[in-house]
């Protein structure tokens, strides 16, 4: 199956109907007053992980949980646009707004699918690492995105080793089930961020090759899906920009939907 340009245009038009507030990075990042319902019960919640950063700033910002921080890159527009695509292209009963989760309470166990970005910047206390490990081993699913190059990988793995020290990272193959839950994705490409519009480069830093990787549990279930040297969140966020190539946006939507269907059925 393939998302056509017409489909993406429809998604973009539908996104506009949510109102400008869904697109603007407002001061409270979607918390507080919002026209979209946040208390709707559903079978799926788009959940984004808010974590403590191990670096002082992110592009000059370091305001923490309800302000600019590494975890909130592309938030909430990328999340909302993905949910629009999900509602149009699947029959998943998902809440129309995103959910932010943290590792400081057991509330995370209410949301079995989590998305995290800029994960080279995350850091965990021992208690947070234990809670994330328990979450994953009890059936949770984590998708990480938007980190690039050798140094980012090493920093990401510092945190991941704290969470799952006994589980190896492996490269995903095109034949893996996760790429065949809704769409058959045999040929994948490097999905760049919005910077492609200015540079026409698909890579950032020294992340020249896309790395589709994962961590599995002892039963061979994928519990962490790793998109390294890519930025799917930007592809979702800028899908309505005519300067951002439809090819990248289409692939990003297909991958995200496959990952969600896998996480919900395994």
C-alpha positions as CSV (number, residue, x, y, z in Angstrom):
1,X,0.0,0.0,0.0
2,X,1.1,3.5,-0.5
3,X,0.0,6.9,0.8
4,X,-0.5,9.1,-2.2
5,X,0.0,12.8,-2.5
6,X,-3.8,13.2,-2.5
7,X,-4.0,11.3,0.8
8,X,-1.4,13.5,2.3
9,X,-3.1,16.6,1.1
10,X,-6.3,15.4,2.7
11,X,-4.5,14.8,5.9
12,X,-3.1,18.3,5.8
13,X,-6.5,19.8,5.1
14,X,-8.0,17.8,8.0
15,X,-5.2,19.0,10.3
16,X,-6.1,22.6,9.5
17,X,-9.6,21.9,10.7
18,X,-8.3,21.2,14.2
19,X,-7.5,24.9,14.5
20,X,-4.3,26.8,14.6
21,X,-3.9,26.1,18.3
22,X,-3.1,22.4,17.4
23,X,-0.2,23.6,15.3
24,X,1.3,26.4,17.3
25,X,3.8,25.6,20.0
26,X,2.0,27.6,22.7
27,X,3.4,28.4,26.0
28,X,1.9,25.4,27.7
29,X,2.5,23.0,24.8
30,X,-1.1,21.8,24.6
31,X,-1.7,21.6,28.3
32,X,-4.5,23.6,30.0
33,X,-7.0,25.3,27.7
34,X,-7.3,23.3,24.5
35,X,-10.3,22.9,22.2
36,X,-9.5,19.2,21.6
37,X,-10.9,16.8,24.2
38,X,-8.3,15.3,26.5
39,X,-10.5,13.1,28.7
40,X,-11.8,10.8,26.0
41,X,-11.5,7.1,26.7
42,X,-10.0,5.2,23.8
43,X,-8.2,2.0,23.0
44,X,-5.0,3.9,21.9
45,X,-3.2,7.0,23.3
46,X,-0.4,8.7,21.6
47,X,2.0,9.0,24.5
48,X,5.2,11.1,24.4
49,X,7.9,10.6,27.1
50,X,9.0,13.7,29.0
51,X,12.4,12.9,30.6
52,X,15.1,14.8,32.5
53,X,17.8,16.0,30.1
54,X,21.5,15.2,30.9
55,X,22.4,18.4,28.9
56,X,21.9,21.9,30.1
57,X,20.1,23.2,27.0
58,X,18.4,22.4,23.7
59,X,19.1,25.0,21.0
60,X,19.4,27.5,23.8
61,X,16.3,26.4,25.7
62,X,16.3,24.5,29.0
63,X,13.0,25.3,30.6
64,X,12.0,21.8,31.6
65,X,8.8,19.8,31.7
66,X,6.2,22.5,30.6
67,X,8.7,24.5,28.6
68,X,11.1,24.0,25.8
69,X,13.2,20.9,26.4
70,X,14.7,18.1,24.4
71,X,11.8,15.7,24.8
72,X,9.3,18.3,23.3
73,X,10.9,18.7,19.9
74,X,8.2,18.9,17.3
75,X,5.5,18.8,20.0
76,X,2.6,18.9,19.7
77,X,2.2,19.4,16.0
78,X,4.0,16.2,14.9
79,X,1.9,14.2,17.4
80,X,-1.4,15.8,16.2
81,X,-0.6,15.3,12.5
82,X,0.2,11.7,13.1
83,X,-3.0,11.1,14.9
84,X,-4.9,12.7,12.0
85,X,-3.2,10.2,9.6
86,X,-3.9,7.3,12.0
87,X,-7.6,8.2,12.2
88,X,-7.9,8.5,8.4
89,X,-5.9,5.4,7.5
90,X,-6.8,2.9,10.2
91,X,-9.8,2.0,12.3
92,X,-7.9,2.4,15.6
93,X,-9.9,4.1,18.2
94,X,-7.4,6.7,19.3
95,X,-7.8,9.8,21.4
96,X,-7.4,12.9,19.1
97,X,-4.9,14.6,21.4
98,X,-1.5,13.4,22.7
99,X,-0.6,12.3,26.1
100,X,2.7,13.3,27.9
101,X,4.0,10.7,30.3
102,X,6.9,10.8,32.8
103,X,8.8,8.2,34.7
104,X,8.2,9.7,38.2
105,X,5.0,7.7,38.8
106,X,3.2,4.5,37.9
107,X,0.8,6.4,35.6
108,X,3.0,5.3,32.7
109,X,1.5,1.9,33.0
110,X,-1.8,3.3,31.7
111,X,-0.2,4.0,28.3
112,X,1.2,1.0,26.5
113,X,2.9,2.8,23.6
114,X,5.4,5.6,24.1
115,X,7.4,7.9,21.6
116,X,10.6,9.6,22.6
117,X,12.9,12.0,20.7
118,X,16.4,13.5,21.2
119,X,17.2,10.4,23.3
120,X,20.9,11.2,23.3
121,X,19.9,13.8,25.9
122,X,17.9,11.7,28.3
123,X,19.1,10.6,31.7
124,X,17.5,8.5,34.4
125,X,17.6,8.1,38.1
126,X,17.8,4.5,39.3
127,X,14.1,4.6,40.2
128,X,13.2,5.9,36.7
129,X,15.3,3.3,35.0
130,X,13.6,0.5,37.0
131,X,10.2,1.9,36.2
132,X,10.9,2.0,32.4
133,X,12.4,-1.5,32.5
134,X,9.3,-2.8,34.3
135,X,7.1,-1.0,31.9
136,X,8.8,-2.5,28.8
137,X,8.9,-6.0,30.3
138,X,5.3,-5.9,31.3
139,X,4.2,-5.3,27.7
140,X,5.0,-1.7,27.0
141,X,6.5,-0.5,23.7
142,X,8.9,2.4,23.2
143,X,9.8,4.1,19.8
144,X,12.8,6.4,19.8
145,X,13.6,8.9,17.1
146,X,15.6,12.0,16.1
147,X,19.1,11.4,17.1
148,X,22.1,11.3,14.8
149,X,25.6,10.1,14.5
150,X,28.2,8.3,16.7
151,X,28.2,10.5,19.7
152,X,24.4,10.6,19.9
153,X,24.3,6.8,19.7
154,X,26.8,6.4,22.6
155,X,24.8,8.8,24.8
156,X,21.5,7.1,24.0
157,X,23.0,3.7,24.9
158,X,24.3,5.0,28.2
159,X,20.7,5.5,29.2
160,X,19.5,2.3,27.5
161,X,22.1,0.2,29.3
162,X,20.8,1.5,32.6
163,X,17.3,0.4,31.6
164,X,18.0,-2.9,29.9
165,X,21.6,-3.9,30.7
166,X,21.1,-7.5,29.6
167,X,19.3,-7.0,26.3
168,X,21.3,-6.5,23.1
169,X,20.5,-4.1,20.2
170,X,20.0,-5.7,16.8
171,X,19.4,-4.5,13.3
172,X,15.9,-4.9,12.0
173,X,15.5,-6.8,8.7
174,X,12.9,-6.0,6.0
175,X,11.4,-9.4,6.6
176,X,10.7,-8.6,10.3
177,X,7.0,-8.7,11.2
178,X,7.1,-5.1,12.5
179,X,7.4,-3.9,8.9
180,X,4.3,-5.9,7.8
181,X,1.6,-5.2,10.2
182,X,-0.4,-2.7,8.1
183,X,1.9,-1.8,5.3
184,X,4.5,-4.0,3.7
185,X,7.7,-1.9,4.0
186,X,10.5,-3.7,2.2
187,X,12.4,-0.8,0.8
188,X,13.2,1.9,3.4
189,X,15.0,5.2,3.0
190,X,16.7,7.6,5.3
191,X,14.0,10.0,6.6
192,X,15.4,13.5,7.1
193,X,14.3,16.3,9.2
194,X,13.0,19.7,8.0
195,X,16.6,20.7,7.5
196,X,16.4,18.9,4.1
197,X,14.5,21.9,2.7
198,X,17.6,24.1,3.3
199,X,20.4,21.6,2.8
200,X,19.0,18.8,0.6
201,X,20.9,16.5,2.9
202,X,19.2,13.4,4.4
203,X,21.8,13.1,7.2
204,X,22.8,15.1,10.2
205,X,26.2,15.0,12.0
206,X,28.0,11.8,11.0
207,X,24.8,9.8,10.7
208,X,25.2,9.1,7.0
209,X,23.3,5.8,7.0
210,X,19.8,5.1,8.4
211,X,19.8,2.5,11.2
212,X,16.5,0.6,11.8
213,X,17.2,-1.2,15.1
214,X,15.4,-2.7,18.0
215,X,15.7,-4.4,21.4
216,X,13.7,-7.5,22.1
217,X,12.6,-9.2,25.3
218,X,13.3,-12.8,26.2
219,X,10.2,-13.9,24.2
220,X,11.6,-12.2,21.0
221,X,9.0,-9.4,21.2
222,X,10.3,-6.0,20.1
223,X,10.0,-3.7,23.1
224,X,12.2,-0.8,21.8
225,X,12.1,0.3,18.1
226,X,15.1,2.5,17.3
227,X,15.1,5.0,14.4
228,X,18.7,6.3,14.4
229,X,20.1,8.8,11.9
230,X,16.5,9.8,11.1
231,X,13.8,12.2,12.1
232,X,10.3,10.8,11.5
233,X,8.8,13.4,13.8
234,X,9.8,16.2,11.5
235,X,8.4,14.3,8.5
236,X,5.0,14.1,10.4
237,X,5.2,17.7,11.4
238,X,6.1,19.1,8.0
239,X,3.9,16.8,5.9
240,X,1.7,19.8,5.2
241,X,4.6,21.8,3.8
242,X,4.8,21.7,0.0
243,X,8.6,22.1,0.3
244,X,9.0,18.9,2.3
245,X,9.0,15.8,0.0
246,X,5.9,13.7,0.1
247,X,8.1,10.5,-0.3
248,X,9.7,11.1,3.1
249,X,6.4,12.0,4.8
250,X,4.7,8.9,3.3
251,X,7.4,6.6,4.5
252,X,7.4,8.1,8.0
253,X,3.6,7.7,8.3
254,X,3.8,4.1,7.2
255,X,6.5,3.2,9.6
256,X,4.8,4.9,12.5
257,X,1.5,3.1,11.8
258,X,3.3,-0.3,11.5
259,X,5.0,0.3,14.8
260,X,1.8,1.2,16.5
261,X,-0.1,-1.9,15.1
262,X,2.8,-4.1,16.2
263,X,2.9,-2.6,19.7
264,X,-0.8,-3.1,20.1
265,X,-0.9,-6.7,18.9
266,X,2.2,-8.1,20.6
